[in-house]
Amino acid sequence: MTRDDAYALLDFIQARVFGWTVAIGCNNPSGRMDGRFKSVKMADRVLRDAYLTRTDLDDCIAAFERDEDPVLQWPEPYQEFIRFVLWHRCPRSVNEPLGWAKHDEIHRPREWPEFLHRYNKPATLDDLPPLPGPSERLLELERYQEGEGA
């Protein structure tokens, strides 16, 4: 894989993670990201943890260039979730990166490399695998933010 394609793959995975966490968070009576609901708190945790637990950027891009399985850039508890969101379209079309060209008033128009279009299976929230619990890294960050780690 070329370096440009490796960066596009990482950008795509991150966009899918974001899209799916919005869908998870909006799964409540208001249908919005309303912080009063457990779904929003869970979505926030999953999003932050997915970004915190990925390998270093340079290591990740190098692994993609070697055509390694992308999900191996996350620890075991997150691999099933990352594999799912990579292969499945976000059920909220406005948050689906392959549909961004249709929503250019919201997102910058994006032409994804052709190989990313294979990651295009339909899915619903009911199809999601069980979400992993919080990582030690996230718990450490939360302790710090609460003033216990300083």
N, C-alpha and C positions, 0 to 999 in steps of 0.2 A: 504494500500500500504506500502511496506517496505521502509525504509530510502534509500536503494540503488536504488530502483525503482523511488522514488521521485526525487533523484538527476539525474537519467537518464532522467526522464520526463523533468525536467528543462533544462538539457543540450540539449535535443532534440528540445524543443521549441525555445531555443536560436539559435540553428543551423538552424532551419527552418526560423526564423525571418531573420537571416543573409542571407540565400539562397534566400529568396524572395526579400530582399532589393537589392541584387546583380542583380537579374532579373529585378527589377524596374529600377535600375540605368543603366543597359545595353540596355534599351529600347530607343535607340537613333540611329541616322544614323551611328555612328562609331561602334555600337555593343559592346562597351567597357565602363568601368567606367572612362569616360573622363569628368573631372571637368568643362568643358565648357558648358555642357548640363544641363538643368533644371532637367532632370530625375535623374541625379547623386546627385544633391543638395537635391532633395526631398527624395531620398533613404537614404542619409546620415542622414537627419533629422529624418526620421521614425525609423531608426536603433537606433540612440542615444536616442530618446524619448522612444522607447520600453524598452530599458535597464534602463533608468533613472526613469521611472514611475512604474516599478514593485515594489511590496512590498519588505520589507527587506528579505534577503536570509533565515534566520531562520524561519520567519513567512511563507514564501512561501513553504519551505520544509515541515513544520508542517501541512499546509493546504493540501498539496498533500498526506501526510501520512493519513490524515483524509478522503481522497477520495473526497475532495471538487472539484468543477469544476475549472480546471486550469485557465481559463480566468478571474476568479474573483480576481486573483492576480494583475490585471492591472486595472486602473481606467476606468470608463464607456466609454470615447471616444476611448480607445484602445481595448476594449473587442471584438468588431466585427472583427477587423483586426487580433488579436491574435487567435481567434476561426478559422478564415479562414486559416491562415498559419499553424496552428496545424493540421487541418484535410486534407489539400491539399498538394500534392507533388509539389515541386518547378519545374517550367517548364524548367529550365536549369539543366539538369541531373547532371552535374558536381557539382552543388551546393545543390543537394538533399541528405540529411543525410541518408536516407534509401538506397541510392546507393553508399555510401562511400566504401564499400567493393570492388566495381567494379573500384574504382578510387584510389586504395591505393598508387599510386605514388604521389597523391596530398594530400590525407587525411590519417591519421592513420586508419588502418582497424578497424572497429567497429562492434561489435555484439550487436545490440540493444536488450533490453528485448522484448520478444515476444509480449507483450501487445501493444507496440508502433507501430507494423505493421498494426494495425487497422486504423491508421491515414494515409491513403494511397489513397485518392481520386484524380483523375486527375483534373487539372485546367490550365488555361492560365492567362496571365496578364489581359485579358479582363474580367475575372471572379472576379477579386479583388473587394472588397467593397471599397467605397470611403475612402481615407486615412484621418485619423484624423488630425486636425490642430496641431500646436506645443503646447505643454503643457506649463503651467506657469513655471514649473521647468526648462524646456529646455530654455525658453526665459530668465530666470534668469541667467542660465549658460552662455548663449551667451552674455548677458550684462556684466557679469564679465570678460569673455574672451576679450571683446572689451575695457576693462579698465574702464567701467562705474560702476562696482560693487565693486571695490577695495577701 
